[in-house]
């Protein structure tokens, strides 16, 4: 089912998945000499601070992904990148260790997906640019049309092409109850609606068997400390916490201009768990003396993708991004980039039928989903960290020895780095972490820790 000449494409969602899908579709169409009309429906203004412009993301991007995007004609100006992170510090209740990457290509940078935290508007003009707005402007520059309206309902027309019904502005002429007359029909509908809000439920209207992936809540907060205090206490490092706190997978504190972004991942994350993390001695050491949790810090509790979706495509409809297949716990931007590219390539070289997506797009989804299964196994080892103090001490000792030896290949340290930053697949991380030399070093370090503990 190929796209007709001068085909119309509707993309719901103007985040990274939506903007990058539009960009790649238009670029491929131009290279193939095919006319394409792409419309992005996104009601949010990503230049606004606080919840109106927020896209609920921790906001880090790897150096390797930035280089790939630059080669694709998607450069990121320095105003988008806030802090270059060249190391991270792993904190446990048994001690801490600093880990540096094997090369500069493994560094990461912090970004604001929207205009910044609530209250940042007092700093206008803002000293940064919104990452999501930058990508949306690139898509518009490639030829996409941005329609700042919220989609209220989806339907099929008589020829089984998707129709969009929009929520009107106040005072606008309406078609049905509380909606504008239908937009379309479209030759292709791309859903890039994430897992937060009501966007993902729109596709129930089309009744083609789609079910969103399993998900859970995270906690993301922007802690204002001031630029000097952030860099004095955190430096150019991401601080990762593996603590003996029930329900906690891990927490990370990342420098971001005047703010430190706190990300908490675990089971049924709520305000009580966030308070436990903030009150932990390991966290308090990094916060300013006398610092108290703000009464209403700018924070959110987004749903994050934990698994595979069911049937994220049908004839003329496909879903991309967090509402389909994404990376487990990390690198959502990188996953959006790869899946947007896979979707666009399928559309332009195969077609827009369900069978076309099954052969071209679905293998990329399955590759990501299968890799995430191994990711679940790796993160399940947090139980060993939490309940076995000798294992924590052994891991810190081995990583510390690696970092002190410039000739060491640093397999365990690099595996831990990629586990939290998203610079490699989980299968690659597992291969390095499970290397026989690592297993030997860990076993000897555990025996030493147990011996010293028994003597004590």
C-alpha positions in Angstrom: 0.0 0.0 0.0 2.2 2.8 -1.3 1.7 6.5 -0.6 -0.1 8.4 -3.4 1.4 11.5 -5.0 1.0 14.6 -2.8 0.0 12.4 0.2 -1.2 13.9 3.5 0.4 12.8 6.7 -0.9 13.7 10.2 1.5 13.4 13.2 -0.1 13.7 16.6 2.6 14.9 19.1 5.4 17.3 18.5 7.9 15.9 20.9 11.2 14.2 19.6 9.4 11.2 18.1 6.9 13.4 16.2 9.3 16.0 15.0 12.0 13.5 14.0 9.5 11.4 12.1 8.3 14.5 10.2 11.9 15.5 9.5 12.9 12.1 8.2 9.7 11.6 6.1 10.2 15.0 4.4 13.9 14.5 3.8 13.3 11.1 2.2 10.4 12.4 0.1 12.6 15.2 -1.2 15.4 12.8 -2.1 12.9 10.6 -3.9 11.3 13.5 -5.7 7.9 12.8 -4.1 5.6 15.6 -2.8 4.4 15.1 0.8 2.3 17.2 3.1 3.1 16.7 6.8 1.0 18.3 9.6 2.1 18.1 13.2 -0.7 18.5 15.8 0.9 19.7 19.0 -1.0 22.1 21.4 1.8 22.8 23.8 4.2 25.7 23.5 7.6 24.2 24.4 9.1 27.7 25.0 6.9 28.1 28.1 8.3 27.3 31.6 6.6 24.9 34.0 3.9 22.4 33.2 2.5 24.2 30.1 5.8 23.5 28.2 7.0 20.4 30.0 7.5 17.1 28.3 8.2 15.1 31.5 11.7 14.0 30.9 15.0 13.9 32.9 16.7 15.6 30.0 20.0 14.0 29.1 21.4 13.1 25.7 24.6 11.2 24.8 27.5 12.6 22.9 27.3 9.7 20.4 23.6 10.5 19.7 24.4 14.2 19.2 27.1 13.2 16.6 24.6 10.9 14.8 22.0 13.6 14.7 24.5 16.2 13.4 25.4 13.9 10.5 21.7 13.7 9.7 21.4 17.5 9.5 20.0 17.8 13.0 22.6 19.9 14.8 22.1 21.0 18.4 23.2 24.6 19.1 25.1 25.3 22.3 22.1 27.2 23.7 20.2 23.9 23.9 23.0 22.1 25.8 23.4 23.2 29.4 26.1 21.1 31.0 28.6 18.6 29.6 28.8 15.6 31.9 32.2 13.8 31.7 31.9 11.4 34.6 29.5 10.0 37.1 29.8 9.1 40.8 28.1 6.0 42.1 26.9 6.3 45.7 25.9 3.5 48.0 25.6 3.2 51.7 29.0 1.4 51.6 30.8 4.2 49.9 31.1 5.9 46.5 33.3 5.7 43.5 33.9 8.1 40.5 33.7 6.6 37.0 34.9 8.2 33.9 34.0 7.0 30.4 36.4 5.2 28.0 36.3 8.1 25.5 34.8 11.6 25.0 32.2 10.0 22.7 30.6 8.5 25.8 29.9 11.8 27.5 26.4 13.1 27.9 24.8 16.6 28.1 21.9 17.9 30.0 19.0 19.7 28.3 15.6 21.2 29.1 12.9 19.5 27.0 10.5 22.5 27.5 11.2 26.1 28.5 12.5 25.2 31.9 11.1 24.7 35.5 8.3 26.7 36.9 9.8 30.0 38.2 12.5 30.1 35.6 10.6 32.8 33.7 12.0 35.3 36.2 15.4 34.8 34.5 14.1 36.0 31.1 15.6 36.2 28.6 16.2 32.5 29.4 19.8 31.5 29.1 18.9 28.2 27.3 16.7 27.0 24.4 14.1 24.2 24.6 15.3 21.0 23.0 11.8 20.0 21.9 11.1 23.4 20.4 14.4 23.3 18.5 13.4 19.9 16.9 9.9 21.1 16.1 11.4 24.2 14.4 13.7 21.9 12.4 10.7 19.9 11.3 8.9 23.0 10.2 12.0 24.2 8.4 12.0 20.9 6.5 8.4 21.6 5.3 6.1 20.4 8.1 3.1 22.4 9.2 2.6 22.9 12.9 -1.1 23.0 14.0 -1.3 24.1 17.7 -4.6 22.2 18.4 -5.4 19.2 20.6 -6.9 16.2 18.8 -10.1 15.2 20.5 -11.2 12.1 18.6 -10.1 9.8 15.7 -12.3 8.0 13.1 -12.2 6.2 9.8 -13.8 7.7 6.7 -15.7 5.6 4.1 -12.5 4.6 2.4 -10.8 3.6 5.6 -8.6 6.6 5.9 -8.0 8.3 9.3 -9.9 11.5 10.2 -9.0 13.8 13.1 -11.5 15.9 15.1 -10.0 18.8 17.0 -10.8 20.6 20.2 -11.8 24.2 19.2 -10.6 27.5 20.6 -13.1 29.4 22.6 -15.7 31.0 20.3 -14.7 28.9 17.3 -17.3 27.4 15.0 -18.0 23.8 16.0 -19.0 20.6 14.2 -20.2 18.2 16.8 -20.3 18.5 20.5 -17.2 20.4 21.6 -15.0 19.7 18.5 -14.1 21.1 15.2 -15.1 19.5 11.9 -12.9 16.6 10.9 -9.4 17.2 9.5 -8.5 14.8 6.7 -8.8 12.3 5.4 -5.1 11.4 5.8 -3.1 8.9 3.9 -1.0 8.2 7.0 -1.5 8.9 10.7 1.5 8.7 13.0 0.8 8.6 16.8 3.7 10.1 18.9 1.6 10.7 22.0 3.7 9.2 24.7 2.2 7.5 27.8 1.1 10.6 29.7 -2.2 12.3 29.2 -5.2 11.2 27.2 -3.5 11.0 23.8 -2.8 7.3 23.9 -6.5 6.6 24.4 -7.3 8.3 21.1 -6.3 5.1 19.2 -9.1 3.1 20.9 -11.4 5.0 18.5 -9.8 3.2 15.6 -10.2 -0.3 17.1 -7.3 -2.1 15.4 -6.1 -4.0 18.5 -3.4 -1.6 19.8 -2.5 -1.8 23.4 0.1 0.5 25.0 3.2 -1.0 26.7 3.2 -1.7 30.4 4.4 1.3 32.4 5.1 2.6 35.9 5.5 6.0 37.5 8.9 7.8 37.9 9.6 11.0 39.9 11.4 13.9 38.3 12.1 17.2 40.1 14.1 20.3 39.3 15.9 21.4 42.5 17.0 25.0 42.3 20.4 25.7 43.9 22.0 28.4 41.8 24.6 27.9 39.1 27.7 28.2 41.4 26.3 25.9 44.1 25.3 23.3 41.5 28.8 23.1 40.1 30.5 23.4 43.5 28.6 20.4 44.8 28.0 18.2 41.7 30.8 19.3 39.3 30.5 17.9 35.8 29.2 14.6 37.0 26.0 12.7 37.2 25.5 11.3 40.7 23.8 7.9 40.8 22.4 6.4 44.0 22.0 2.7 44.7 20.5 2.8 48.2 18.9 0.3 50.6 15.5 1.9 50.3 12.5 -0.4 49.6 10.9 0.1 46.1 13.9 2.1 44.8 15.7 1.0 41.6 18.0 3.9 41.5 18.1 7.7 41.7 20.2 10.2 39.8 21.1 13.8 40.4 22.2 15.7 37.3 23.6 19.2 37.0 21.5 21.4 34.7 22.5 25.1 34.8 21.0 26.7 37.9 19.2 23.4 38.7 20.0 19.8 39.7 17.5 17.4 38.2 16.6 14.5 40.5 15.3 11.3 38.8 13.9 8.5 40.9 13.0 5.1 39.3 11.5 2.2 41.1 8.2 0.4 42.0 5.2 2.6 42.6 7.3 5.7 43.0 5.4 8.4 45.0 6.1 11.5 47.1 7.0 9.4 50.2 9.7 7.5 48.3 11.0 10.8 46.9 11.2 12.2 50.5 13.2 9.1 51.6 15.7 9.6 48.8 16.1 13.3 49.6 16.6 12.6 53.3 19.2 9.9 52.8 22.7 10.8 54.1 24.2 10.1 50.7 21.9 12.7 49.1 22.2 15.2 51.9 26.0 15.4 51.4 25.4 16.8 47.9 22.8 19.4 48.8 23.6 22.8 50.2 23.9 23.1 54.0 20.5 23.6 55.5 18.7 23.0 52.1 15.1 22.0 52.5 12.7 20.5 50.0 10.8 23.4 48.5 7.1 23.5 49.4 6.2 23.0 45.7 9.3 22.1 43.7 8.8 21.9 40.0 8.3 18.2 39.6 6.2 15.6 37.7 5.5 11.9 38.0 5.5 10.7 34.4 4.6 7.2 33.2 7.7 5.4 31.7 7.7 2.5 29.2 8.5 -0.9 30.8 7.8 -3.3 27.9 6.5 -4.0 24.5 3.3 -2.7 23.0 0.7 -4.9 21.3 0.1 -4.2 17.5 1.3 -0.6 17.3 0.3 -0.3 13.6 -2.4 -1.1 11.1 -3.2 0.1 7.6 -2.3 3.8 7.4 -1.7 4.1 11.1 1.5 3.6 13.1 2.7 4.6 16.6 6.2 5.8 17.4 8.0 6.7 20.6 7.2 5.9 24.3 3.7 4.8 23.3 5.3 2.0 21.2 8.8 0.7 21.8 11.4 2.7 23.7 14.5 2.1 25.8 14.1 0.8 29.4 14.8 3.5 32.0 17.0 5.6 29.8 17.8 7.1 26.4 14.2 7.8 25.4 15.5 10.5 23.0 17.8 8.1 21.3 15.1 5.5 21.0 12.8 8.1 19.5 15.5 9.0 17.0 16.0 5.4 15.9 12.3 4.5 15.7 11.4 7.7 13.9 14.0 6.9 11.3 12.8 3.3 11.0 9.2 4.4 10.6 10.0 7.0 7.9 12.2 4.5 6.0 9.4 1.9 6.0 6.8 4.4 4.8 8.9 5.8 2.0 10.4 2.5 0.7 7.7 0.0 1.5 4.4 1.7 2.1 1.7 2.4 4.7 -0.1 -1.0 4.9 -0.1 -3.2 8.0 2.0 -5.7 6.2 4.5 -3.0 5.2 4.9 -2.0 8.8 5.2 -5.6 9.9 8.1 -6.2 7.5 9.9 -2.9 7.8 9.1 -1.2 11.2 8.2 -4.0 13.5 11.6 -5.7 13.4 13.2 -2.5 14.8 10.5 -2.5 17.6 11.2 -6.2 18.4 15.0 -5.6 18.5 14.5 -2.8 21.1 11.9 -4.8 23.1 14.1 -7.9 23.3 17.1 -5.9 24.4 15.0 -4.4 27.1 14.3 -7.9 28.5 18.0 -8.2 29.3 17.8 -4.7 30.7 15.2 -5.9 33.2 17.6 -8.7 34.2 20.4 -6.2 34.8 18.3 -3.9 36.8 17.0 -6.8 38.9 20.4 -7.0 40.3 19.6 -4.0 42.5 18.3 -6.6 44.9 21.9 -7.9 45.3 23.0 -4.3 45.9 20.3 -3.7 48.5 20.5 -6.9 50.5 24.1 -8.0 50.2 26.6 -5.4 51.7 29.6 -7.5 50.6 28.5 -7.3 47.0 28.2 -3.5 47.2 31.7 -3.2 48.7 33.1 -5.7 46.2 31.7 -3.8 43.2 33.0 -0.4 44.5 36.4 -2.0 45.1 36.7 -3.5 41.6 35.5 -0.3 39.9 37.9 1.8 42.0 40.8 -0.5 41.0 39.8 -0.1 37.3 39.7 3.7 37.5 43.1 3.9 39.2 44.8 1.8 36.5 45.1 3.7 33.2 45.9 0.5 31.3 42.8 -1.3 32.5 40.1 -1.9 29.9 37.5 -0.8 32.6 34.9 -3.3 31.5 32.8 -3.1 34.7 33.0 0.6 35.0 32.1 1.2 31.3 29.2 -1.3 31.7 27.9 0.7 34.7 28.4 3.9 32.8 26.3 2.7 29.9 23.7 1.2 32.2 22.8 4.7 33.4 23.5 6.9 30.4 22.2 4.9 27.4 25.4 4.9 25.3 25.1 1.2 24.4 22.6 -1.7 24.1 21.9 -3.9 27.1 23.3 -6.9 25.3 26.6 -5.1 24.9 26.5 -4.0 28.6 25.9 -7.6 29.7 28.8 -8.9 27.6 31.2 -6.5 29.3 29.8 -6.9 32.8 29.8 -10.8 32.5 33.4 -10.9 31.2 35.3 -13.7 33.0 37.9 -11.3 34.4 35.1 -9.2 35.9 33.6 -12.3 37.5 36.9 -13.3 39.0 37.7 -9.9 40.4 34.2 -9.6 41.9 34.4 -13.1 43.4 37.8 -12.3 45.1 36.6 -8.9 46.3 33.4 -10.5 47.8 35.5 -13.1 49.6 37.7 -10.3 51.0 34.7 -8.3 52.1 33.1 -11.4 53.8 36.4 -12.2 55.5 36.8 -8.7 56.8 33.2 -8.6 57.9 33.5 -11.9 59.8 36.7 -10.7 61.6 35.0 -7.4 62.5 
